Amino acid sequence: MQKTLATFLRAAGLPVLGVAALCLASCVSVQETVIAQMGQEGEAQARVVPEKTFSVLWWHKVEGTLQRPFRPIELAAPEFDPVDRRVFVATRDGFLTAFSEAGARLWEVDLGGPFNAGPLLVNDPRSSLPQNKETAEAASDSTLYVASGSGTLWALDPATGEKRWSYTTTDAFMTQPVVADDLVLAMTAADTLIALDRATGTWRWQYRRDLPSGLTLFGAARPAVSGQRVFAGFADGFAVALDLEDGGVLWARELSRAKAFRDIDGAPVLDAQGNVYFTSNSDGLFCLEAATGNLRWNQQRPGLTSLALNEVGNKIYAGGQGFVGLFDTKDGRMRWGRELPDAAVVTGLTSTNGQLLAVNGAHPMLVIEEESGRVRRVFEPGHGVTAPVRPGSSGEVFVLSNRGYIYGLALHP
């Protein structure tokens, strides 16, 4: 087999890497130019793949070896520090790990519980300038927040992983924390939005809606904040705007009255025109006026659970059960839609550098051309990718695979 492959590669004008190197490359990405495949008769066959859209810079095993589930899954998106160029990864074994930009392990801390969502790094305003020798001391003002499925939200020192404070509740936290003014907010599995004091972790307020009697989905909507308003979706089909100061209700709109799966689990997205977008699993995509909650339009597309706004802010991408599409923010008109094979469910969307990265659970990650919806390439690290992709600041992205590997990818336009 090795001789056959070498002969084929030379005939194709490609360098001979050796079988081990060829297998390694095919495990972490699709070959850039030609893939050698063995046919039924044992002959090598060539298949041309799409153009080069990313390169694997580095990868590292994060999750420990004690747990080896038959179908592994990692839910927590990585977090990136643009100042000190660090990557933070929370995995199902309960560990939070920090890596350098080059993939070197800096520290890790055992926080005891699985993670349904990733950490959030917040730099103090005093350390918002680019890092240099004069401002190096200011980096200690940044804080890393992470909430776990065991019901604890931590504030940690991003340089060392040292715990600064923690808050524990009886329900699992389901979302990445959100920091606004002096508050930290996160949603629990009991449809309770909890607000904590950013400096001390002291409880400030909470808002809860009763779970509906019918069937609901596993998940929760990460809140979004604009000014002094907090926007959140709930499993009973309601979208709500709350006062950031005390959690008082500013408006509440029932978007779905379905008997089951009316959940509004997609994290709401805000645009610069004063609109807020929600997804209902039963009733599709909604655009509301952020100030009043009045409906602007509704795109009836059941099964939507993930949203992303393009960098310009005039196109909204939505994905979910076997589908991903682009919609116009003015009227909800679908610009393009793509049905996904094998009923793949989009679990996260990331718009960056003119491309849409769609993760699909056990299926390969899709690299989609934002304007046309054309799938340019796939990334299959083994068992797929469930956690949303985190973009860096220089064209790179960070991907946590279901097998517990963190990848640094250079994304090409």
C-alpha positions in Angstrom: 0.0 0.0 0.0 2.8 2.4 0.9 4.5 1.8 -2.5 1.2 2.3 -4.3 0.5 5.5 -2.6 4.0 6.8 -3.2 3.8 6.0 -6.9 0.4 7.8 -7.1 1.7 10.9 -5.3 4.7 11.2 -7.5 2.5 10.8 -10.6 0.3 13.6 -9.3 3.3 15.8 -8.8 2.9 15.9 -5.0 5.6 15.4 -2.4 5.8 12.0 -0.8 5.0 12.5 2.9 5.0 8.9 4.0 2.0 6.9 5.2 2.1 8.2 8.8 2.2 11.8 7.8 -0.5 11.3 5.2 -2.8 9.7 7.8 -2.1 12.5 10.3 -3.0 15.2 7.8 -6.2 13.5 6.9 -7.2 13.2 10.5 -7.0 16.9 11.2 -8.1 18.4 7.9 -9.1 17.8 4.4 -6.1 17.6 2.0 -5.5 20.9 0.2 -5.1 19.6 -3.4 -5.7 15.9 -3.9 -6.8 13.1 -1.6 -5.6 9.6 -2.3 -8.3 7.1 -1.8 -8.3 3.3 -2.1 -10.9 1.9 -4.5 -12.6 -1.5 -4.2 -9.8 -3.0 -6.2 -7.1 -1.5 -4.0 -6.1 1.1 -6.6 -5.5 4.7 -5.5 -8.1 7.2 -6.7 -7.8 11.0 -6.9 -10.5 13.3 -5.7 -10.2 17.1 -6.1 -11.4 19.0 -3.0 -12.5 22.7 -2.6 -10.0 25.5 -2.5 -7.8 26.1 0.6 -9.9 28.0 3.1 -8.0 27.2 6.3 -4.8 25.8 7.6 -4.3 23.9 10.8 -1.7 25.9 12.9 -1.7 23.6 16.0 -3.8 21.2 18.0 -3.6 19.9 21.5 -5.5 17.3 23.6 -7.4 19.1 26.3 -9.9 16.7 27.9 -8.5 14.0 30.2 -8.4 10.3 29.4 -10.6 9.1 32.3 -13.8 9.5 30.4 -14.2 7.8 27.0 -17.8 8.0 26.0 -19.0 6.2 22.9 -20.3 9.4 21.4 -18.3 12.2 23.0 -19.6 15.8 23.0 -18.0 19.1 24.0 -20.5 22.0 24.4 -18.3 24.9 25.5 -16.9 27.4 23.0 -13.3 28.4 23.5 -12.5 32.0 24.6 -9.7 34.1 23.2 -7.7 36.8 24.8 -6.7 39.4 22.1 -4.3 41.2 24.5 -2.1 38.4 25.8 -3.0 36.0 23.0 -4.3 33.2 25.2 -7.0 30.6 24.6 -9.2 29.3 27.4 -11.0 26.0 27.1 -13.6 24.4 29.4 -14.2 20.7 28.8 -16.7 18.0 29.9 -14.2 16.5 32.5 -14.6 19.7 34.6 -11.2 21.3 33.8 -10.6 24.8 32.6 -7.3 25.1 30.6 -5.3 28.0 29.3 -3.1 27.8 26.2 -0.7 30.2 24.5 -1.5 31.3 21.0 1.0 28.7 19.8 -0.8 25.9 21.7 1.4 25.6 24.7 -0.4 24.6 27.9 -0.1 27.5 30.5 -2.3 26.3 33.4 -5.3 24.2 34.2 -7.7 24.1 37.1 -10.3 21.4 38.1 -13.7 23.1 38.6 -15.5 19.9 39.3 -18.4 19.9 36.9 -19.2 19.6 33.2 -19.6 22.8 31.1 -22.6 23.6 28.9 -21.0 26.8 27.7 -17.6 28.4 27.5 -15.8 31.0 29.6 -15.9 34.8 29.1 -12.8 37.0 29.4 -13.4 40.7 30.3 -10.7 43.2 30.4 -11.0 46.1 32.8 -11.3 49.5 31.0 -7.9 50.4 32.4 -6.3 47.5 30.5 -8.2 48.0 27.2 -5.1 49.4 25.4 -2.9 47.0 23.4 -0.4 45.1 25.7 3.1 46.5 25.9 5.8 46.9 28.5 4.3 50.1 29.9 0.8 48.5 30.3 1.9 45.0 31.3 0.8 45.5 34.9 -2.7 46.4 33.8 -3.3 42.9 32.5 -4.0 41.7 36.1 -7.2 43.7 36.0 -8.9 41.3 33.5 -11.2 38.5 34.8 -12.3 35.2 33.4 -15.9 34.2 34.1 -17.2 30.6 33.6 -20.4 28.9 34.7 -20.7 25.1 35.0 -23.4 22.5 34.7 -22.9 21.8 38.4 -24.5 25.2 39.2 -21.4 27.3 40.1 -20.3 30.5 38.4 -16.6 31.4 39.0 -14.5 34.5 38.6 -10.8 33.7 38.0 -7.5 35.3 37.3 -6.8 34.6 33.6 -3.0 34.6 34.2 -3.0 31.8 36.8 -6.5 30.3 37.0 -6.7 31.4 40.7 -10.3 31.7 42.0 -11.4 35.1 43.0 -15.0 34.4 43.9 -17.8 31.9 43.2 -21.6 31.7 43.4 -23.5 28.4 43.6 -27.2 27.8 42.8 -29.2 24.6 42.8 -29.6 24.5 39.0 -27.1 23.9 36.2 -25.9 27.0 34.4 -26.5 26.6 30.7 -25.0 29.7 29.0 -21.7 31.6 28.7 -21.8 34.6 31.2 -22.5 38.1 30.0 -20.9 41.1 31.7 -22.6 44.5 31.6 -21.8 47.5 33.8 -21.2 46.0 37.3 -23.2 42.8 36.7 -22.5 39.2 35.5 -25.5 37.4 34.0 -26.1 33.8 33.1 -29.2 31.5 32.5 -29.9 28.3 34.3 -31.6 25.1 33.2 -34.7 26.2 35.3 -35.2 29.2 33.0 -33.9 31.6 35.6 -31.7 34.5 34.6 -29.4 35.3 37.5 -27.5 38.6 37.9 -24.5 38.8 40.2 -22.2 41.6 41.4 -19.2 41.7 39.1 -16.7 42.5 41.8 -17.9 40.2 44.6 -20.3 37.5 43.1 -23.1 38.7 45.4 -26.6 38.0 44.2 -28.3 41.1 42.8 -31.5 40.0 41.1 -33.0 37.2 39.1 -35.9 36.7 36.7 -37.6 33.4 36.2 -40.3 32.0 34.0 -42.1 28.7 34.7 -41.2 25.9 32.4 -44.1 24.8 30.1 -45.9 21.6 30.7 -45.1 20.2 27.2 -41.9 18.9 25.9 -38.9 21.3 25.9 -35.4 21.3 24.4 -32.2 20.9 26.3 -30.6 24.3 26.2 -31.1 28.0 27.1 -30.7 31.4 25.4 -27.7 33.4 26.4 -28.9 36.9 27.3 -27.9 39.9 25.2 -27.4 43.4 26.6 -27.8 46.8 24.9 -27.6 49.9 27.0 -29.7 49.3 30.1 -31.8 46.5 28.5 -31.3 42.8 28.9 -32.9 40.6 26.2 -33.6 36.9 26.9 -35.7 34.0 25.5 -37.4 31.3 27.4 -38.7 27.8 27.0 -42.4 28.9 27.3 -42.1 30.8 24.0 -41.7 34.3 25.4 -39.1 36.9 24.5 -38.4 39.4 27.3 -36.7 42.7 27.8 -35.5 43.5 31.4 -34.1 46.5 33.1 -30.4 45.9 33.7 -30.4 47.6 37.1 -33.1 45.6 38.9 -34.4 42.9 36.4 -37.8 44.7 36.1 -39.8 43.6 33.0 -39.9 46.3 30.3 -41.8 44.1 27.8 -42.6 40.5 27.2 -43.8 39.0 23.9 -45.2 35.5 23.3 -43.6 34.4 20.1 -44.8 30.8 20.1 -47.9 29.0 21.3 -46.9 25.5 20.1 -47.9 22.5 22.2 -44.3 21.4 22.4 -40.8 22.6 21.6 -41.8 26.3 21.6 -38.4 27.0 23.2 -36.5 30.3 22.3 -33.1 28.8 22.9 -31.0 30.7 20.3 -29.1 33.5 21.9 -30.7 36.8 20.8 -28.8 39.0 18.4 -28.9 42.9 18.2 -28.2 45.0 15.2 -27.2 48.7 14.9 -30.7 49.6 13.6 -32.4 48.9 17.0 -33.7 45.4 16.2 -33.4 42.2 18.2 -33.6 38.7 16.7 -35.0 35.6 18.3 -35.5 32.0 17.2 -38.4 29.8 18.2 -37.9 26.1 17.6 -41.5 25.8 16.4 -42.1 29.1 14.7 -38.9 30.2 13.2 -37.0 33.5 13.1 -38.4 36.8 14.6 -37.3 40.4 14.3 -38.6 42.7 17.0 -38.1 46.4 17.8 -35.7 46.3 20.7 -37.3 49.3 22.4 -40.9 48.1 22.3 -40.9 44.4 21.5 -43.2 45.1 18.5 -42.9 42.5 15.7 -41.2 43.7 12.5 -41.3 40.3 10.7 -41.4 36.6 11.2 -39.8 34.0 8.9 -41.7 30.7 9.4 -38.9 28.1 9.4 -39.3 25.5 12.2 -36.2 24.0 13.9 -34.0 27.1 14.1 -31.8 27.3 17.2 -28.7 29.3 16.2 -28.1 32.9 15.1 -25.3 35.0 13.8 -25.1 38.5 12.4 -22.6 39.3 9.7 -19.8 41.8 10.4 -21.6 44.7 8.6 -24.8 44.0 10.5 -27.3 43.8 7.6 -27.6 40.1 7.2 -28.8 37.5 9.7 -27.8 33.9 9.5 -29.9 31.2 11.1 -29.4 27.4 11.5 -31.0 24.5 13.2 -32.5 21.1 12.3 -31.0 20.2 9.0 -30.8 23.7 7.7 -28.7 26.9 7.5 -29.7 30.1 5.7 -29.2 33.8 5.2 -32.0 36.3 5.7 -32.3 40.0 5.0 -32.6 42.1 8.1 -35.1 44.5 6.5 -37.9 42.1 5.7 -36.8 38.6 6.6 -36.5 37.5 3.0 -34.4 34.4 2.6 -31.3 35.2 0.4 -30.2 31.6 0.4 -30.9 28.4 2.2 -29.1 25.1 2.4 -30.5 21.7 3.5 -27.9 19.7 5.4 -27.4 16.0 4.8 -28.1 13.3 7.4 -30.5 15.7 9.3 -27.5 17.4 10.9 -28.4 20.0 13.5 -26.6 23.3 13.5 -25.4 23.9 17.1 -23.5 27.1 16.5 -22.8 29.7 13.8 -19.8 32.1 13.5 -19.5 34.8 10.9 -15.9 35.9 10.3 -13.7 37.0 7.4 -16.5 36.6 4.8 -17.2 33.0 5.8 -19.8 31.3 7.9 -18.6 28.5 10.2 -21.4 26.1 11.0 -20.9 23.4 13.6 -23.2 20.4 13.5 -22.7 18.1 16.4 -21.3 14.7 15.3 -21.0 16.0 11.7 -18.1 17.9 10.2 -17.9 21.6 10.6 -18.9 23.5 7.4 -17.0 26.4 6.0 -19.7 28.3 4.0 -19.3 31.3 1.7 -21.4 34.0 3.3 -22.8 35.6 0.1 -23.7 32.5 -1.8 -24.2 29.7 0.7 -21.7 27.5 -1.1 -19.9 25.0 1.1 -16.3 25.7 0.4 -14.8 23.1 2.7 -15.4 20.8 5.7 -13.3 20.2 8.8 -13.6 16.8 10.4 -11.4 16.3 13.5 -13.2 13.1 14.5 -16.7 12.9 16.1 -17.4 16.3 14.8 -17.8 19.7 16.5 -20.7 20.9 18.7 -19.2 23.9 20.5 -19.4 27.2 18.5 -16.2 28.4 16.9 -14.3 31.3 18.5 -12.6 33.8 16.1 -9.3 35.4 17.0 -8.1 38.9 16.1 -5.8 38.1 13.2 -7.9 35.9 10.9 -7.5 32.7 13.0 -10.2 30.7 14.7 -10.3 28.3 17.6 -12.2 25.0 17.5 -12.9 22.5 20.3 -13.7 19.1 18.8 -16.1 16.6 20.5 -13.0 14.4 21.1 -11.6 17.1 23.4 -9.0 18.6 21.1 -8.4 22.3 20.7 -7.4 23.4 17.2 -6.0 26.7 16.1 -6.9 27.3 12.4 -5.7 30.1 10.1 -8.8 31.2 8.1 -8.2 32.3 4.5 -10.6 34.5 2.6 
